[in-house]
Amino acid sequence: MRKKASLFSNICIAIVIISLGAVIFTADLNHIFLTVSAPVFSGNRRNTNVSLMISVDGNGEIVRQMMEILYNHSVDATFFVTGDFALRNMAIVRDMADKFEIGNHAFRNIDIRHMRESDQRVHLLNTHELVRNVTATEDDPGLEMTLFSPPFGSFGRATLRVAQSMRYTTVMWSRDATDSQYRNPELVYQRATKGIENGDIVLLHPTMQTVEVLPRIIQSYLDAGLGIVRIGELIR
């Protein structure tokens, strides 16, 4: 009897410990999501749309070629630009704002995750102000960006907190074409198209291999019955 009582007692203690752990874990998750919004990795999987997410820090002429291809195919895209790129390519950014969606990619293409929160804020704020000033006209105060993508996809809670405080939605991706790593155009094409799904956000960069296969990537999506829309529309 004593053995049975002891076994029953141990089981009860284990249940209490597990339950307490679950409560603490749930409370911690609630704290995280009450204070910081999670990044967006894809759009609505029920809608037959995808988005091209183009991260830009250089290669202005290639960016122009990509914009021309997209425009000639009557499809949209979202360009995430660094402040440094915008400063060096103001005319491109103005044209980009007329035709496509622009997001914040920090001021330089560096990992900001481990910076002080105040320094991360400076990266986002300087880029935001620069793009707004570059796109301003006599009749328009300039573009107010609402999407942020951290360089290298690297972020911490402080990064998300800064973005959220500036009313940014932090955006990641569900598919990486790896065009910044590999020079094989066919590999870029396969990575961007094979198994494509509704709501996918496809990461691209301004490279020659991307320019070479971008028309095929676009046509592959259209042939699959997919619309190509801005990320802002995809995640609505």
N, CA, C and O of each residue as an XYZ file, in Angstrom:
944
protein
N       0.818     -1.200      0.000
C       0.000      0.000      0.000
C       0.858      1.259      0.000
O       0.581      2.229     -0.705
N       1.957      1.205      0.853
C       2.815      2.376      0.930
C       3.445      2.699     -0.414
O       3.584      3.862     -0.790
N       3.837      1.608     -1.154
C       4.448      1.820     -2.475
C       3.461      2.471     -3.418
O       3.818      3.372     -4.177
N       2.192      2.006     -3.373
C       1.170      2.583     -4.238
C       0.919      4.044     -3.882
O       0.767      4.901     -4.753
N       0.878      4.306     -2.560
C       0.650      5.692     -2.115
C       1.795      6.587     -2.543
O       1.588      7.724     -2.966
N       3.012      6.058     -2.429
C       4.194      6.837     -2.814
C       4.184      7.110     -4.309
O       4.496      8.217     -4.748
N       3.821      6.084     -5.099
C       3.765      6.243     -6.553
C       2.714      7.277     -6.933
O       2.944      8.125     -7.795
N       1.539      7.196     -6.270
C       0.458      8.147     -6.539
C       0.896      9.569     -6.197
O       0.598     10.518     -6.922
N       1.609      9.695     -5.077
C       2.102     11.009     -4.637
C       3.089     11.584     -5.639
O       3.039     12.774     -5.950
N       3.992     10.741     -6.147
C       4.978     11.199     -7.133
C       4.318     11.647     -8.435
O       4.726     12.630     -9.054
N       3.285     10.897     -8.834
C       2.561     11.251    -10.064
C       1.888     12.609     -9.894
O       1.916     13.441    -10.801
N       1.283     12.827     -8.728
C       0.615     14.103     -8.462
C       1.595     15.257     -8.496
O       1.312     16.317     -9.054
N       2.765     15.035     -7.886
C       3.800     16.085     -7.884
C       4.247     16.394     -9.304
O       4.421     17.557     -9.667
N       4.435     15.338    -10.118
C       4.871     15.529    -11.513
C       3.845     16.324    -12.300
O       4.193     17.188    -13.106
N       2.552     16.016    -12.052
C       1.482     16.726    -12.764
C       1.495     18.198    -12.395
O       1.342     19.066    -13.255
N       1.679     18.473    -11.113
C       1.718     19.867    -10.650
C       2.877     20.611    -11.285
O       2.722     21.744    -11.742
N       4.060     19.960    -11.312
C       5.251     20.597    -11.896
C       5.035     20.893    -13.371
O       5.342     21.989    -13.839
N       4.499     19.903    -14.117
C       4.248     20.087    -15.552
C       3.246     21.206    -15.781
O       3.424     22.040    -16.669
N       2.187     21.219    -14.971
C       1.153     22.252    -15.118
C       1.722     23.623    -14.833
O       1.426     24.585    -15.541
N       2.547     23.717    -13.786
C       3.159     24.997    -13.439
C       4.078     25.475    -14.546
O       4.108     26.658    -14.886
N       4.839     24.517    -15.111
C       5.727     24.864    -16.220
C       4.953     25.374    -17.415
O       5.378     26.325    -18.071
N       3.811     24.750    -17.709
C       2.980     25.179    -18.833
C       2.453     26.583    -18.616
O       2.402     27.389    -19.545
N       2.057     26.874    -17.367
C       1.551     28.208    -17.048
C       2.639     29.255    -17.245
O       2.406     30.305    -17.843
N       3.844     28.953    -16.728
C       4.966     29.893    -16.859
C       5.324     30.103    -18.324
O       5.556     31.233    -18.752
N       5.371     28.992    -19.111
C       5.710     29.078    -20.527
C       4.678     29.912    -21.278
O       5.025     30.764    -22.097
N       3.377     29.649    -20.981
C       2.316     30.405    -21.631
C       2.382     31.872    -21.264
O       2.181     32.741    -22.113
N       2.661     32.150    -20.006
C       2.760     33.534    -19.553
C       3.897     34.250    -20.260
O       3.782     35.418    -20.630
N       5.031     33.510    -20.448
C       6.175     34.119    -21.127
C       5.843     34.428    -22.581
O       6.200     35.490    -23.091
N       5.152     33.490    -23.258
C       4.749     33.720    -24.649
C       3.793     34.899    -24.741
O       3.905     35.741    -25.632
N       2.850     34.947    -23.802
C       1.906     36.065    -23.802
C       2.634     37.388    -23.642
O       2.283     38.383    -24.275
N       3.658     37.389    -22.785
C       4.422     38.621    -22.573
C       5.124     39.043    -23.856
O       5.146     40.225    -24.198
N       5.699     38.069    -24.568
C       6.419     38.375    -25.812
C       5.471     38.977    -26.842
O       5.770     40.013    -27.438
N       4.333     38.331    -27.050
C       3.450     38.772    -28.123
C       2.587     39.968    -27.739
O       2.008     40.622    -28.607
N       2.499     40.258    -26.433
C       1.793     41.465    -26.028
C       2.667     42.693    -26.207
O       2.158     43.800    -26.385
N       3.977     42.504    -26.162
C       4.889     43.638    -26.232
C       5.507     43.824    -27.610
O       5.875     44.944    -27.966
N       5.629     42.755    -28.396
C       6.288     42.829    -29.698
C       5.520     41.999    -30.723
O       5.172     40.847    -30.462
N       5.259     42.581    -31.880
C       4.597     41.843    -32.956
C       5.604     40.964    -33.684
O       6.719     41.399    -33.971
N       5.223     39.756    -33.977
C       6.103     38.832    -34.694
C       6.257     39.267    -36.148
O       5.359     39.908    -36.694
N       7.380     38.928    -36.783
C       7.550     39.251    -38.209
C       6.560     38.477    -39.072
O       6.017     37.454    -38.657
N       6.341     38.984    -40.271
C       5.476     38.324    -41.247
C       6.360     37.554    -42.224
O       7.295     38.117    -42.793
N       6.072     36.283    -42.419
C       6.875     35.443    -43.306
C       6.148     35.115    -44.620
O       6.778     34.700    -45.592
N       4.850     35.299    -44.645
C       4.084     34.990    -45.857
C       2.741     35.707    -45.776
O       2.384     36.288    -44.751
N       2.012     35.649    -46.876
C       0.684     36.242    -46.915
C      -0.387     35.193    -46.708
O      -0.111     34.075    -46.273
N      -1.601     35.567    -47.024
C      -2.747     34.672    -46.886
C      -2.606     33.500    -47.860
O      -2.551     33.694    -49.075
N      -2.549     32.293    -47.317
C      -2.328     31.107    -48.145
C      -3.552     30.733    -48.980
O      -3.460     29.893    -49.874
N      -4.683     31.346    -48.694
C      -5.896     31.036    -49.457
C      -6.032     31.902    -50.704
O      -6.812     31.583    -51.601
N      -5.285     32.983    -50.764
C      -5.338     33.862    -51.930
C      -4.263     33.480    -52.946
O      -3.132     33.173    -52.571
N      -4.614     33.498    -54.216
C      -3.683     33.045    -55.261
C      -2.754     34.180    -55.692
O      -2.731     34.572    -56.859
N      -1.991     34.697    -54.733
C      -1.019     35.745    -55.008
C       0.321     35.415    -54.366
O       0.383     34.689    -53.374
N       1.386     35.951    -54.936
C       2.724     35.883    -54.344
C       3.337     37.279    -54.442
O       2.819     38.155    -55.134
N       4.449     37.466    -53.735
C       5.141     38.759    -53.787
C       6.628     38.560    -54.010
O       7.234     37.613    -53.508
N       7.204     39.484    -54.783
C       8.648     39.536    -54.974
C       9.209     40.579    -54.020
O       8.821     41.747    -54.057
N      10.117     40.146    -53.173
C      10.756     41.007    -52.170
C      12.200     41.217    -52.616
O      13.003     40.284    -52.593
N      12.525     42.434    -53.017
C      13.849     42.705    -53.602
C      14.643     43.585    -52.650
O      14.328     44.760    -52.465
N      15.682     43.004    -52.044
C      16.514     43.732    -51.091
C      17.629     44.459    -51.833
O      18.373     43.847    -52.599
N      17.743     45.775    -51.604
C      18.626     46.614    -52.414
C      19.585     47.424    -51.545
O      19.171     48.151    -50.643
N      20.885     47.276    -51.845
C      21.903     48.107    -51.197
C      22.886     48.677    -52.215
O      23.653     49.585    -51.894
N      22.870     48.153    -53.434
C      23.792     48.614    -54.469
C      23.317     48.176    -55.840
O      22.157     47.806    -56.024
N      24.250     48.223    -56.822
C      23.949     47.783    -58.191
C      22.772     48.539    -58.798
O      21.808     47.937    -59.271
N      22.868     49.868    -58.777
C      21.780     50.709    -59.253
C      21.324     50.409    -60.665
O      20.124     50.407    -60.939
N      22.259     50.156    -61.568
C      21.884     49.884    -62.959
C      21.115     48.571    -63.090
O      20.199     48.459    -63.904
N      21.491     47.588    -62.288
C      20.759     46.316    -62.313
C      19.367     46.498    -61.717
O      18.398     45.898    -62.181
N      19.278     47.339    -60.676
C      17.964     47.651    -60.109
C      17.068     48.257    -61.175
O      15.889     47.914    -61.271
N      17.622     49.155    -61.974
C      16.846     49.774    -63.068
C      16.366     48.717    -64.057
O      15.223     48.764    -64.510
N      17.231     47.771    -64.391
C      16.843     46.716    -65.324
C      15.710     45.863    -64.741
O      14.777     45.494    -65.455
N      15.795     45.557    -63.457
C      14.735     44.767    -62.822
C      13.413     45.533    -62.823
O      12.358     44.960    -63.091
N      13.477     46.818    -62.524
C      12.276     47.649    -62.539
C      11.649     47.678    -63.927
O      10.427     47.626    -64.064
N      12.481     47.761    -64.946
C      11.979     47.800    -66.324
C      11.296     46.483    -66.695
O      10.236     46.484    -67.320
N      11.910     45.357    -66.305
C      11.321     44.048    -66.589
C       9.964     43.909    -65.903
O       8.988     43.468    -66.511
N       9.920     44.288    -64.643
C       8.663     44.199    -63.888
C       7.591     45.086    -64.509
O       6.445     44.670    -64.678
N       7.971     46.296    -64.842
C       7.024     47.257    -65.410
C       6.507     46.783    -66.767
O       5.316     46.895    -67.059
N       7.404     46.257    -67.590
C       7.007     45.788    -68.920
C       6.100     44.560    -68.850
O       5.322     44.308    -69.771
N       6.195     43.805    -67.772
C       5.327     42.637    -67.583
C       4.073     42.985    -66.784
O       3.251     42.115    -66.494
N       3.933     44.264    -66.432
C       2.753     44.753    -65.702
C       2.534     44.022    -64.383
O       1.401     43.720    -64.008
N       3.633     43.743    -63.685
C       3.531     43.110    -62.362
C       4.195     44.007    -61.325
O       4.968     44.903    -61.662
N       3.886     43.754    -60.078
C       4.365     44.603    -59.002
C       5.474     43.915    -58.212
O       5.770     42.740    -58.426
N       6.079     44.667    -57.298
C       7.122     44.139    -56.424
C       7.311     45.120    -55.276
O       6.842     46.257    -55.326
N       8.005     44.663    -54.243
C       8.356     45.530    -53.128
C       9.873     45.568    -53.005
O      10.519     44.538    -52.813
N      10.430     46.767    -53.118
C      11.873     46.964    -52.995
C      12.189     47.465    -51.589
O      11.661     48.487    -51.152
N      13.056     46.738    -50.886
C      13.525     47.195    -49.581
C      14.901     47.828    -49.781
O      15.864     47.144    -50.127
N      14.981     49.130    -49.562
C      16.211     49.856    -49.860
C      16.900     50.323    -48.579
O      16.243     50.681    -47.601
N      18.230     50.315    -48.600
C      18.975     50.913    -47.500
C      19.006     52.428    -47.701
O      18.856     52.924    -48.818
N      19.201     53.147    -46.608
C      19.323     54.592    -46.711
C      20.534     54.989    -47.527
O      20.509     55.982    -48.253
N      21.595     54.209    -47.404
C      22.816     54.489    -48.162
C      22.555     54.396    -49.657
O      23.051     55.220    -50.425
N      21.777     53.396    -50.080
C      21.433     53.272    -51.499
C      20.594     54.463    -51.939
O      20.835     55.040    -52.999
N      19.619     54.826    -51.132
C      18.744     55.950    -51.487
C      19.535     57.242    -51.622
O      19.257     58.062    -52.498
N      20.514     57.417    -50.757
C      21.346     58.624    -50.794
C      22.159     58.689    -52.073
O      22.370     59.770    -52.623
N      22.621     57.533    -52.552
C      23.474     57.487    -53.743
C      22.688     57.339    -55.039
O      23.244     57.504    -56.125
N      21.395     57.028    -54.931
C      20.588     56.745    -56.134
C      19.215     57.401    -56.023
O      18.191     56.729    -56.142
N      19.196     58.690    -55.799
C      17.934     59.389    -55.552
C      16.970     59.288    -56.728
O      15.769     59.103    -56.531
N      17.486     59.408    -57.946
C      16.617     59.352    -59.125
C      15.957     57.980    -59.248
O      14.783     57.881    -59.605
N      16.710     56.931    -58.954
C      16.146     55.579    -59.018
C      15.045     55.417    -57.975
O      13.993     54.845    -58.261
N      15.286     55.920    -56.773
C      14.305     55.782    -55.699
C      13.025     56.559    -56.035
O      11.922     56.098    -55.744
N      13.176     57.720    -56.638
C      11.978     58.477    -57.043
C      11.166     57.692    -58.069
O       9.943     57.604    -57.967
N      11.849     57.130    -59.048
C      11.162     56.340    -60.075
C      10.546     55.092    -59.460
O       9.446     54.684    -59.834
N      11.255     54.491    -58.519
C      10.771     53.295    -57.830
C       9.482     53.593    -57.073
O       8.539     52.802    -57.096
N       9.454     54.739    -56.405
C       8.276     55.118    -55.623
C       7.062     55.364    -56.513
O       5.925     55.180    -56.078
N       7.297     55.776    -57.753
C       6.192     56.013    -58.692
C       5.555     54.718    -59.167
O       4.361     54.679    -59.463
N       6.351     53.662    -59.240
C       5.878     52.426    -59.873
C       5.695     51.248    -58.923
O       4.894     50.354    -59.193
N       6.435     51.242    -57.809
C       6.444     50.062    -56.944
C       6.329     50.455    -55.478
O       6.269     51.636    -55.136
N       6.299     49.455    -54.633
C       6.274     49.678    -53.183
C       7.711     49.676    -52.665
O       8.546     48.899    -53.129
N       7.990     50.554    -51.697
C       9.323     50.640    -51.104
C       9.237     50.378    -49.606
O       8.345     50.883    -48.924
N      10.175     49.580    -49.106
C      10.277     49.312    -47.679
C      11.640     49.704    -47.147
O      12.578     49.929    -47.911
N      11.738     49.782    -45.837
C      12.958     50.183    -45.125
C      13.859     48.974    -44.909
O      13.406     47.930    -44.439
N      15.148     49.120    -45.258
C      16.127     48.035    -45.113
C      17.310     48.486    -44.256
O      18.447     48.060    -44.459
N      17.002     49.381    -43.270
C      18.020     49.994    -42.411
C      18.909     50.921    -43.250
O      18.729     51.025    -44.464
N      19.853     51.584    -42.609
C      20.637     52.559    -43.362
C      21.766     51.916    -44.154
O      22.088     52.352    -45.259
N      22.355     50.890    -43.587
C      23.402     50.151    -44.306
C      23.120     48.663    -44.215
O      22.409     48.206    -43.319
N      23.675     47.924    -45.136
C      23.444     46.484    -45.194
C      24.374     45.777    -44.207
O      25.299     45.066    -44.599
N      24.106     45.989    -42.926
C      24.889     45.359    -41.859
C      23.933     44.763    -40.840
O      22.772     45.163    -40.745
N      24.441     43.800    -40.082
C      23.624     43.138    -39.070
C      23.427     44.096    -37.894
O      24.373     44.376    -37.158
N      22.217     44.592    -37.716
C      21.952     45.560    -36.658
C      21.443     44.904    -35.373
O      21.220     45.581    -34.370
N      21.268     43.616    -35.411
C      20.608     42.913    -34.305
C      21.260     43.182    -32.953
O      20.563     43.406    -31.964
N      22.597     43.162    -32.902
C      23.291     43.263    -31.620
C      23.682     44.703    -31.272
O      24.398     44.941    -30.299
N      23.209     45.649    -32.068
C      23.431     47.048    -31.722
C      22.535     47.456    -30.556
O      21.549     46.785    -30.250
N      22.893     48.564    -29.912
C      21.998     49.121    -28.907
C      20.678     49.496    -29.570
O      20.635     49.851    -30.747
N      19.622     49.411    -28.802
C      18.296     49.702    -29.360
C      18.247     51.110    -29.947
O      17.620     51.327    -30.984
N      18.898     52.058    -29.298
C      18.900     53.438    -29.794
C      19.596     53.547    -31.143
O      19.193     54.344    -31.991
N      20.652     52.741    -31.347
C      21.365     52.758    -32.632
C      20.529     52.110    -33.733
O      20.556     52.549    -34.883
N      19.788     51.067    -33.373
C      18.905     50.450    -34.356
C      17.826     51.443    -34.783
O      17.457     51.509    -35.955
N      17.335     52.200    -33.833
C      16.318     53.205    -34.145
C      16.864     54.249    -35.120
O      16.158     54.679    -36.033
N      18.108     54.650    -34.927
C      18.729     55.628    -35.828
C      18.793     55.078    -37.251
O      18.535     55.806    -38.209
N      19.134     53.800    -37.392
C      19.189     53.169    -38.715
C      17.850     53.276    -39.430
O      17.786     53.669    -40.595
N      16.791     52.925    -38.732
C      15.453     52.946    -39.352
C      14.975     54.378    -39.582
O      14.429     54.700    -40.637
N      15.185     55.228    -38.584
C      14.687     56.598    -38.680
C      15.382     57.377    -39.791
O      14.728     58.086    -40.555
N      16.702     57.250    -39.884
C      17.432     57.976    -40.929
C      17.006     57.541    -42.326
O      16.871     58.369    -43.227
N      16.795     56.239    -42.500
C      16.344     55.739    -43.805
C      14.937     56.227    -44.102
O      14.635     56.632    -45.224
N      14.084     56.188    -43.099
C      12.703     56.644    -43.283
C      12.667     58.109    -43.714
O      11.981     58.466    -44.672
N      13.404     58.943    -43.006
C      13.408     60.373    -43.310
C      14.024     60.649    -44.672
O      13.544     61.504    -45.416
N      15.089     59.923    -44.998
C      15.764     60.132    -46.279
C      14.851     59.786    -47.448
O      14.734     60.566    -48.394
N      14.201     58.620    -47.393
C      13.304     58.212    -48.481
C      12.136     59.185    -48.588
O      11.715     59.531    -49.692
N      11.620     59.621    -47.467
C      10.517     60.583    -47.510
C      10.955     61.888    -48.175
O      10.227     62.439    -49.001
N      12.139     62.384    -47.819
C      12.623     63.632    -48.407
C      12.945     63.485    -49.889
O      12.679     64.389    -50.682
N      13.521     62.336    -50.262
C      13.887     62.097    -51.662
C      12.649     62.036    -52.545
O      12.688     62.474    -53.694
N      11.554     61.500    -52.022
C      10.339     61.325    -52.834
C       9.352     62.483    -52.687
O       8.286     62.468    -53.303
N       9.692     63.471    -51.889
C       8.793     64.614    -51.692
C       8.778     65.527    -52.910
O       9.784     65.677    -53.603
N       7.626     66.131    -53.160
C       7.472     67.128    -54.222
C       6.723     68.320    -53.631
O       6.383     68.328    -52.448
N       6.475     69.308    -54.451
C       5.739     70.480    -53.984
C       4.327     70.119    -53.531
O       3.762     70.755    -52.641
N       3.767     69.083    -54.163
C       2.386     68.685    -53.863
C       2.282     67.464    -52.960
O       1.182     67.073    -52.567
N       3.419     66.860    -52.630
C       3.405     65.613    -51.868
C       4.522     65.648    -50.820
O       5.677     65.899    -51.164
N       4.195     65.400    -49.548
C       5.230     65.450    -48.500
C       6.221     64.296    -48.545
O       7.186     64.278    -47.781
N       5.993     63.332    -49.436
C       6.924     62.222    -49.571
C       6.383     60.913    -49.032
O       5.381     60.883    -48.317
N       7.058     59.839    -49.383
C       6.606     58.491    -49.052
C       6.804     58.181    -47.572
O       7.884     58.399    -47.022
N       5.769     57.679    -46.943
C       5.844     57.186    -45.567
C       5.859     55.655    -45.619
O       4.808     55.024    -45.727
N       7.035     55.071    -45.543
C       7.148     53.618    -45.627
C       6.505     52.956    -44.404
O       6.506     53.516    -43.308
N       5.966     51.774    -44.609
C       5.292     51.051    -43.521
C       5.837     49.632    -43.333
O       5.432     48.930    -42.406
N       6.751     49.211    -44.205
C       7.315     47.865    -44.127
C       8.814     47.938    -43.849
O       9.508     48.802    -44.385
N       9.307     47.035    -43.017
C      10.728     46.981    -42.672
C      11.223     45.553    -42.797
O      10.572     44.613    -42.341
N      12.388     45.403    -43.422
C      13.037     44.097    -43.497
C      14.481     44.251    -43.010
O      15.249     44.999    -43.614
N      14.864     43.566    -41.942
C      16.220     43.728    -41.396
C      17.267     43.115    -42.324
O      17.034     42.053    -42.902
N      18.416     43.770    -42.472
C      19.487     43.204    -43.293
C      19.836     41.786    -42.834
O      19.907     41.509    -41.637
N      20.051     40.901    -43.800
C      20.397     39.493    -43.564
C      19.287     38.741    -42.827
O      19.495     37.610    -42.387
N      18.116     39.358    -42.691
C      17.038     38.707    -41.958
C      17.357     38.530    -40.487
O      16.791     37.657    -39.829
N      18.261     39.350    -39.964
C      18.721     39.202    -38.584
C      18.023     40.225    -37.685
O      18.110     41.431    -37.919
N      17.338     39.736    -36.663
C      16.623     40.636    -35.767
C      16.548     40.037    -34.368
O      16.649     38.824    -34.184
N      16.373     40.906    -33.404
C      16.128     40.499    -32.032
C      14.883     41.207    -31.550
O      14.229     41.919    -32.311
N      14.553     41.010    -30.275
C      13.358     41.641    -29.748
C      13.459     43.165    -29.837
O      12.469     43.842    -30.113
N      14.664     43.702    -29.601
C      14.842     45.163    -29.675
C      14.557     45.664    -31.084
O      13.958     46.725    -31.259
N      14.989     44.896    -32.098
C      14.735     45.276    -33.489
C      13.243     45.354    -33.756
O      12.756     46.316    -34.350
N      12.524     44.338    -33.314
C      11.075     44.304    -33.519
C      10.385     45.427    -32.745
O       9.413     46.021    -33.212
N      10.908     45.700    -31.558
C      10.308     46.751    -30.738
C      10.467     48.119    -31.394
O       9.532     48.920    -31.414
N      11.668     48.382    -31.934
C      11.916     49.651    -32.626
C      10.993     49.779    -33.834
O      10.352     50.812    -34.030
N      10.932     48.722    -34.642
C      10.095     48.751    -35.846
C       8.632     48.992    -35.480
O       7.952     49.806    -36.105
N       8.163     48.284    -34.471
C       6.767     48.426    -34.077
C       6.478     49.837    -33.560
O       5.414     50.392    -33.834
N       7.416     50.413    -32.819
C       7.208     51.753    -32.278
C       7.135     52.799    -33.383
O       6.559     53.872    -33.202
N       7.730     52.471    -34.540
C       7.686     53.381    -35.685
C       6.562     53.005    -36.656
O       6.499     53.505    -37.779
N       5.678     52.114    -36.199
C       4.517     51.667    -36.983
C       4.911     50.906    -38.248
O       4.228     50.962    -39.271
N       6.013     50.206    -38.147
C       6.447     49.333    -39.243
C       5.968     47.907    -39.002
O       5.900     47.449    -37.861
N       5.641     47.217    -40.076
C       5.459     45.767    -40.042
C       6.777     45.147    -40.483
O       7.279     45.453    -41.564
N       7.337     44.278    -39.649
C       8.604     43.618    -40.003
C       8.315     42.434    -40.915
O       7.488     41.579    -40.598
N       9.004     42.396    -42.046
C       8.737     41.390    -43.073
C       9.964     40.516    -43.304
O      11.077     41.017    -43.461
N       9.748     39.216    -43.322
C      10.778     38.253    -43.706
C      10.341     37.628    -45.042
O       9.683     38.290    -45.845
N      10.694     36.395    -45.276
C      10.335     35.744    -46.537
C      10.103     34.256    -46.299
O      10.563     33.691    -45.307
N       9.389     33.640    -47.220
C       9.137     32.203    -47.132
C       9.974     31.421    -48.139
O      10.052     30.194    -48.077
N      10.602     32.151    -49.074
C      11.392     31.485    -50.116
C      12.555     32.388    -50.518
O      12.355     33.556    -50.850
N      13.771     31.842    -50.486
C      14.984     32.590    -50.835
C      15.556     32.020    -52.136
O      15.907     30.842    -52.207
N      15.645     32.870    -53.158
C      16.180     32.408    -54.446
C      17.702     32.252    -54.418
O      18.291     31.765    -55.383
N      18.335     32.658    -53.327
C      19.794     32.549    -53.126
C      20.600     33.197    -54.250
O      21.722     32.779    -54.534
N      20.028     34.214    -54.887
C      20.730     34.854    -56.000
C      21.906     35.702    -55.548
O      22.743     36.077    -56.369
N      21.989     36.009    -54.269
C      23.135     36.768    -53.773
C      24.316     35.847    -53.446
O      25.425     36.318    -53.192
N      24.071     34.530    -53.455
C      25.117     33.560    -53.116
C      25.625     32.781    -54.323
O      26.812     32.468    -54.416
N      24.717     32.471    -55.248
C      25.083     31.610    -56.375
C      24.916     32.345    -57.704
O      23.964     33.106    -57.884
N      25.830     32.118    -58.616
C      25.805     32.813    -59.907
C      25.105     32.014    -60.995
O      25.018     32.464    -62.138
N      24.616     30.855    -60.656
C      23.964     29.995    -61.641
C      22.519     30.466    -61.838
O      21.693     30.288    -60.943
N      22.201     31.064    -62.992
C      20.841     31.562    -63.217
C      19.782     30.482    -63.107
O      18.692     30.731    -62.592
N      20.089     29.283    -63.586
C      19.106     28.200    -63.556
C      18.775     27.812    -62.119
O      17.626     27.495    -61.810
N      19.772     27.835    -61.240
C      19.534     27.528    -59.833
C      18.639     28.593    -59.206
O      17.738     28.280    -58.428
N      18.895     29.848    -59.551
C      18.064     30.949    -59.048
C      16.617     30.745    -59.503
O      15.682     30.901    -58.716
N      16.446     30.402    -60.761
C      15.099     30.180    -61.308
C      14.389     29.048    -60.573
O      13.230     29.186    -60.183
N      15.089     27.924    -60.385
C      14.485     26.770    -59.709
C      14.125     27.104    -58.269
O      13.057     26.723    -57.789
N      15.013     27.814    -57.578
C      14.757     28.170    -56.184
C      13.556     29.120    -56.061
O      12.825     29.090    -55.071
N      13.372     29.949    -57.067
C      12.304     30.941    -57.014
C      10.950     30.385    -57.441
O       9.913     30.969    -57.124
N      10.949     29.266    -58.155
C       9.691     28.802    -58.749
C       9.243     27.400    -58.318
O       8.041     27.144    -58.248
N      10.157     26.508    -58.033
C       9.785     25.128    -57.750
C       8.961     25.042    -56.469
O       9.405     25.466    -55.402
N       7.756     24.488    -56.588
C       6.900     24.315    -55.427
C       6.320     25.607    -54.879
O       5.944     25.673    -53.709
N       6.243     26.633    -55.717
C       5.709     27.920    -55.278
C       4.287     27.743    -54.758
O       3.507     26.974    -55.321
N       3.951     28.455    -53.683
C       2.643     28.324    -53.055
C       1.967     29.673    -52.888
O       2.622     30.715    -52.863
N       0.648     29.637    -52.774
C      -0.103     30.856    -52.494
C       0.488     31.568    -51.275
O       0.799     30.931    -50.269
N       0.638     32.877    -51.371
C       1.086     33.658    -50.224
C       2.584     33.716    -50.025
O       3.054     34.367    -49.092
N       3.354     33.046    -50.886
C       4.811     33.060    -50.729
C       5.385     34.465    -50.933
O       4.928     35.224    -51.788
N       6.392     34.784    -50.129
C       7.205     35.990    -50.320
C       8.572     35.503    -50.782
O       9.261     34.784    -50.058
N       8.959     35.896    -51.989
C      10.170     35.381    -52.623
C      11.260     36.443    -52.570
O      11.099     37.536    -53.112
N      12.373     36.114    -51.913
C      13.485     37.055    -51.748
C      14.414     37.034    -52.958
O      14.918     35.984    -53.359
N      14.629     38.222    -53.530
C      15.551     38.402    -54.657
C      16.502     39.560    -54.354
O      16.262     40.358    -53.447
N      17.589     39.635    -55.134
C      18.549     40.726    -55.019
C      18.916     41.210    -56.426
O      18.737     40.470    -57.393
N      19.418     42.422    -56.554
C      19.822     42.918    -57.871
C      21.158     42.319    -58.316
O      22.223     42.855    -58.008
N      21.087     41.216    -59.034
C      22.272     40.556    -59.591
C      22.016     40.264    -61.066
O      20.870     40.248    -61.514
N      23.083     40.036    -61.807
C      22.938     39.752    -63.239
C      22.192     38.446    -63.469
O      21.404     38.333    -64.408
N      22.442     37.450    -62.606
C      21.739     36.173    -62.768
C      20.239     36.324    -62.521
O      19.430     35.619    -63.124
N      19.879     37.238    -61.641
C      18.454     37.485    -61.391
C      17.815     38.156    -62.595
O      16.725     37.773    -63.022
N      18.488     39.148    -63.136
C      17.977     39.838    -64.323
C      17.760     38.844    -65.458
O      16.773     38.927    -66.189
N      18.689     37.906    -65.598
C      18.602     36.937    -66.698
C      17.351     36.071    -66.615
O      16.733     35.766    -67.635
N      16.979     35.675    -65.396
C      15.853     34.733    -65.266
C      14.569     35.396    -64.765
O      13.541     34.725    -64.667
N      14.598     36.685    -64.447
C      13.402     37.332    -63.912
C      12.189     37.225    -64.841
O      11.089     36.958    -64.357
N      12.344     37.422    -66.153
C      11.174     37.247    -67.024
C      10.584     35.839    -66.940
O       9.364     35.678    -66.974
N      11.436     34.823    -66.832
C      10.957     33.442    -66.721
C      10.274     33.202    -65.383
O       9.275     32.487    -65.311
N      10.814     33.799    -64.321
C      10.196     33.662    -63.002
C       8.786     34.249    -63.023
O       7.833     33.633    -62.547
N       8.677     35.441    -63.581
C       7.367     36.100    -63.678
C       6.391     35.252    -64.471
O       5.253     35.042    -64.049
N       6.838     34.762    -65.628
C       5.959     33.976    -66.489
C       5.546     32.670    -65.823
O       4.421     32.204    -66.003
N       6.461     32.081    -65.051
C       6.141     30.837    -64.343
C       5.009     31.057    -63.337
O       4.108     30.227    -63.220
N       5.060     32.165    -62.621
C       3.995     32.473    -61.661
C       2.668     32.710    -62.380
O       1.621     32.213    -61.966
N       2.736     33.472    -63.456
C       1.501     33.784    -64.196
C       0.896     32.517    -64.801
O      -0.322     32.337    -64.791
N       1.752     31.644    -65.325
C       1.264     30.385    -65.901
C       0.617     29.499    -64.833
O      -0.268     28.699    -65.137
N       1.059     29.647    -63.592
C       0.500     28.860    -62.486
C      -0.770     29.505    -61.928
O      -1.346     29.014    -60.957
N      -1.201     30.606    -62.548
C      -2.418     31.277    -62.109
C      -2.232     32.158    -60.890
O      -3.193     32.475    -60.188
N      -0.973     32.557    -60.638
C      -0.669     33.382    -59.472
C      -0.558     34.849    -59.853
O       0.054     35.189    -60.865
N      -1.149     35.712    -59.046
C      -0.947     37.138    -59.206
C       0.336     37.548    -58.504
O       0.730     36.922    -57.520
N       0.987     38.585    -58.994
C       2.217     39.080    -58.386
C       1.930     40.480    -57.857
O       1.775     41.429    -58.625
N       1.861     40.592    -56.533
C       1.401     41.828    -55.910
C       2.426     42.351    -54.913
O       3.390     41.665    -54.572
N       2.202     43.565    -54.457
C       3.042     44.156    -53.410
C       2.856     43.403    -52.114
O       1.800     42.818    -51.869
N       3.882     43.418    -51.287
C       3.786     42.733    -49.991
C       2.685     43.363    -49.142
O       1.959     42.662    -48.438
N       2.565     44.689    -49.212
C       1.513     45.356    -48.458
C       0.131     44.815    -48.766
O      -0.724     44.734    -47.884
N      -0.086     44.447    -50.016
C      -1.367     43.849    -50.420
C      -1.436     42.393    -50.006
O      -2.485     41.919    -49.568
N      -0.318     41.672    -50.141
C      -0.288     40.239    -49.850
C      -0.621     39.943    -48.396
O      -1.296     38.956    -48.101
N      -0.155     40.785    -47.490
C      -0.299     40.483    -46.048
C      -1.512     41.177    -45.429
O      -1.704     41.116    -44.214
N      -2.317     41.825    -46.238
C      -3.507     42.490    -45.716
C      -4.468     41.525    -45.060
O      -5.520     41.936    -44.571
